[in-house]
Amino acid sequence: MQTIDVIIVGGGMVGASLALALARSGMQTALVEQQTLQPGSLSMNDPWQPRVSALTEASIKLLNYLGAWEGIIGQRACAYTHMTVWDGEGTGQVEFDAKSLPQKNLGYIVENDVIRNALLQQLASSTVQCFDQQTTLEYKLSGQGGEIVLENGDVLGAPLLVAADGGESRLRQLSGIPANQMDYKHHALVTTVETALFHHHTARQVFLDSGPLAFLPLQSQGGRHYCSIVWSVLPAEADRIEALSDDAFCQELARAFEHRAGNILKVDQRFRYPLRQRHARQYHRQRVVLVGDAAHTIHPLAGQGVNLGFMDVAVLADELIKAASRGDDYFAAHVLDRYQRRRIGHNSLTMAAMTGFQNLFGANDLGIRWIRNTGLSLTNRLPFIKNMIVDQASGLSKDIPGFLQ
Ligand SMILES: Cc1cc2nc3c(=O)[nH]c(=O)nc-3n(C[C@H](O)[C@H](O)[C@H](O)COP(=O)(O)OP(=O)(O)OC[C@H]3O[C@@H](n4cnc5c(N)ncnc54)[C@H](O)[C@@H]3O)c2cc1C
């Protein structure tokens, strides 16, 4: 039986970040992950990884604070300075650019494996105790906090356990925290494509009758241009698109994207993810606290999922470290309540906005179409509103902790 200050279950991007943030403040932190926590050796010439994230400025500040940003930017990351969103069934279009921002970019598109690997490199030289290739099977309350039982029979105990074990979080379920769920009834097809035209560092998204289609810019290599795509469609449509030959897929994709990237020259393996919204009704219970996808999963259309998770990390670390430095019990309910208050409202609003977008663009009603086309065109003509949206999307206008400002 080993005792530690905080045990984090799940060493994805969110769990690994929290482990580093807490260890930096001197807390004895353990990280349990069912896969390996050994950093790999990625190279610029590796094939593209299918999953990418559009990182906001606030997330970049956190990764920088944790020492991981240098590793990411030195690997493969593509800044985007513009964003275009348009209605594929109408005339509305809105464009954003980074001109009004001090940081010059709207954000960066980075492969998830690159982000996680940079975090694992920092973990390797930290004080975090890593228990990898271990699934957490059980959780129980103990006299001093919570205990988890690992696959190999080891028992780890700590005053506070953190569930960072993803959307299907076993720890959330074992601790009895209920979650509201809603099936978006869409599947996301995800892959990397080579395009005939350069993307000019623009992230683009078209809302089609069938669902949103996003082209996210990746670094060009040897004069060849690449984008990561996320194409959300009904499951039956996903079956059809998935079954297309590569050539037919490329042609259909180019058409759906109105040839704005020119011809699609090549496509990598396609992956498919059912999309579900899930939101825990509370963020802590009986010494278990939730972060990242364990607390909330959201439609990828605005690329907010892991960014919300990173801000959970920043705020939870802020509250725990402040409580510990005051000599308070960092695991006390009132400390965790403060974390919940600072995050749950913001996360709920972001989710409601995504659902609203999905409904607005999924509607075939002529009146609603008119409203959304007029709304997009009007927004495009109002720099003040556009700046507000860009500011909001950067994550910096939220209640972010002092150490990230
Ligand atoms: C198609 C698609 C596109 C997306 N695009 C974006 C985007 O552009 N921008 C963005 O911000 N977000 C995006 N997201 C969301 C983003 O990918 C997730 O929010 C993010 O990966 C969640 O990270 P996490 O660390 O919380 O969870 P996960 O990545 O799910 O990590 C959980 C970890 O816990 C481990 N684990 C699970 N169970 C156990 C157990 N019992 N014991 C031990 N370990 C366990 C797993 O192995 C895993 O490593 C997208 C999502 C999808 C589906």
The ligand as an SDF file (V2000), in Angstrom:
LIG
                    3D

 53 58  0  0  0  0  0  0  0  0999 V2000
  -13.0770   13.5870  -34.0770 C   0  0  0  0  0  0  0  0  0  0  0  0
  -12.6350   14.4250  -32.9180 C   0  0  0  0  0  0  0  0  0  0  0  0
  -11.9470   15.6250  -33.1460 C   0  0  0  0  0  0  0  0  0  0  0  0
  -11.5630   16.4430  -32.0690 C   0  0  0  0  0  0  0  0  0  0  0  0
  -10.9290   17.6200  -32.3160 N   0  0  0  0  0  0  0  0  0  0  0  0
  -10.5970   18.4330  -31.2700 C   0  0  0  0  0  0  0  0  0  0  0  0
   -9.9550   19.7180  -31.4830 C   0  0  0  0  0  0  0  0  0  0  0  0
   -9.6860   20.1570  -32.6000 O   0  0  0  0  0  0  0  0  0  0  0  0
   -9.6530   20.4810  -30.3930 N   0  0  0  0  0  0  0  0  0  0  0  0
   -9.9510   20.0680  -29.1340 C   0  0  0  0  0  0  0  0  0  0  0  0
   -9.6880   20.8120  -28.1700 O   0  0  0  0  0  0  0  0  0  0  0  0
  -10.5320   18.8600  -28.8960 N   0  0  0  0  0  0  0  0  0  0  0  0
  -10.8640   18.0360  -29.9320 C   0  0  0  0  0  0  0  0  0  0  0  0
  -11.4560   16.8300  -29.6890 N   0  0  0  0  0  0  0  0  0  0  0  0
  -11.6520   16.3960  -28.2940 C   0  0  0  0  0  0  0  0  0  0  0  0
  -10.3560   15.8750  -27.6610 C   0  0  0  0  0  0  0  0  0  0  0  0
   -9.7660   14.8980  -28.5050 O   0  0  0  0  0  0  0  0  0  0  0  0
  -10.6450   15.2970  -26.2800 C   0  0  0  0  0  0  0  0  0  0  0  0
  -11.3440   16.2730  -25.5430 O   0  0  0  0  0  0  0  0  0  0  0  0
   -9.3490   14.9400  -25.5510 C   0  0  0  0  0  0  0  0  0  0  0  0
   -8.6350   13.9540  -26.2400 O   0  0  0  0  0  0  0  0  0  0  0  0
   -9.6710   14.4410  -24.1490 C   0  0  0  0  0  0  0  0  0  0  0  0
   -8.4670   14.2090  -23.4430 O   0  0  0  0  0  0  0  0  0  0  0  0
   -8.4860   13.4470  -22.0330 P   0  0  0  0  0  0  0  0  0  0  0  0
   -7.0540   13.3540  -21.6260 O   0  0  0  0  0  0  0  0  0  0  0  0
   -9.4740   14.0910  -21.1290 O   0  0  0  0  0  0  0  0  0  0  0  0
   -9.0930   12.0070  -22.3510 O   0  0  0  0  0  0  0  0  0  0  0  0
   -8.4760   10.8290  -23.2420 P   0  0  0  0  0  0  0  0  0  0  0  0
   -7.6920   11.3490  -24.3710 O   0  0  0  0  0  0  0  0  0  0  0  0
   -9.6240    9.9260  -23.5490 O   0  0  0  0  0  0  0  0  0  0  0  0
   -7.4580   10.1020  -22.2510 O   0  0  0  0  0  0  0  0  0  0  0  0
   -7.8890    9.2290  -21.2410 C   0  0  0  0  0  0  0  0  0  0  0  0
   -6.7060    8.3410  -20.8360 C   0  0  0  0  0  0  0  0  0  0  0  0
   -7.1080    7.5150  -19.7460 O   0  0  0  0  0  0  0  0  0  0  0  0
   -6.6390    6.1890  -19.9710 C   0  0  0  0  0  0  0  0  0  0  0  0
   -7.5700    5.2920  -19.2350 N   0  0  0  0  0  0  0  0  0  0  0  0
   -8.8730    5.0820  -19.5020 C   0  0  0  0  0  0  0  0  0  0  0  0
   -9.4100    4.2300  -18.6010 N   0  0  0  0  0  0  0  0  0  0  0  0
   -8.4080    3.9050  -17.7370 C   0  0  0  0  0  0  0  0  0  0  0  0
   -8.3520    3.0560  -16.5860 C   0  0  0  0  0  0  0  0  0  0  0  0
   -9.4270    2.4020  -16.1120 N   0  0  0  0  0  0  0  0  0  0  0  0
   -7.1660    2.9380  -15.9380 N   0  0  0  0  0  0  0  0  0  0  0  0
   -6.0630    3.6180  -16.3900 C   0  0  0  0  0  0  0  0  0  0  0  0
   -6.0700    4.4240  -17.4640 N   0  0  0  0  0  0  0  0  0  0  0  0
   -7.2340    4.5750  -18.1290 C   0  0  0  0  0  0  0  0  0  0  0  0
   -6.6660    6.0300  -21.4790 C   0  0  0  0  0  0  0  0  0  0  0  0
   -5.7760    5.0210  -21.9060 O   0  0  0  0  0  0  0  0  0  0  0  0
   -6.2480    7.4150  -21.9480 C   0  0  0  0  0  0  0  0  0  0  0  0
   -4.8510    7.5340  -22.1060 O   0  0  0  0  0  0  0  0  0  0  0  0
  -11.8480   16.0150  -30.7380 C   0  0  0  0  0  0  0  0  0  0  0  0
  -12.5230   14.8120  -30.5100 C   0  0  0  0  0  0  0  0  0  0  0  0
  -12.9310   14.0250  -31.5850 C   0  0  0  0  0  0  0  0  0  0  0  0
  -13.6760   12.7350  -31.3210 C   0  0  0  0  0  0  0  0  0  0  0  0
  1  2  1  0
  2  3  1  0
  2 52  2  0
  3  4  2  0
  4  5  1  0
  4 50  1  0
  5  6  2  0
  6  7  1  0
  6 13  1  0
  7  8  2  0
  7  9  1  0
  9 10  1  0
 10 11  2  0
 10 12  1  0
 12 13  2  0
 13 14  1  0
 14 15  1  0
 14 50  1  0
 15 16  1  0
 16 17  1  0
 16 18  1  0
 18 19  1  0
 18 20  1  0
 20 21  1  0
 20 22  1  0
 22 23  1  0
 23 24  1  0
 24 25  2  0
 24 26  1  0
 24 27  1  0
 27 28  1  0
 28 29  2  0
 28 30  1  0
 28 31  1  0
 31 32  1  0
 32 33  1  0
 33 34  1  0
 33 48  1  0
 34 35  1  0
 35 36  1  0
 35 46  1  0
 36 37  1  0
 36 45  1  0
 37 38  2  0
 38 39  1  0
 39 40  1  0
 39 45  2  0
 40 41  1  0
 40 42  2  0
 42 43  1  0
 43 44  2  0
 44 45  1  0
 46 47  1  0
 46 48  1  0
 48 49  1  0
 50 51  2  0
 51 52  1  0
 52 53  1  0
M  END
$$$$
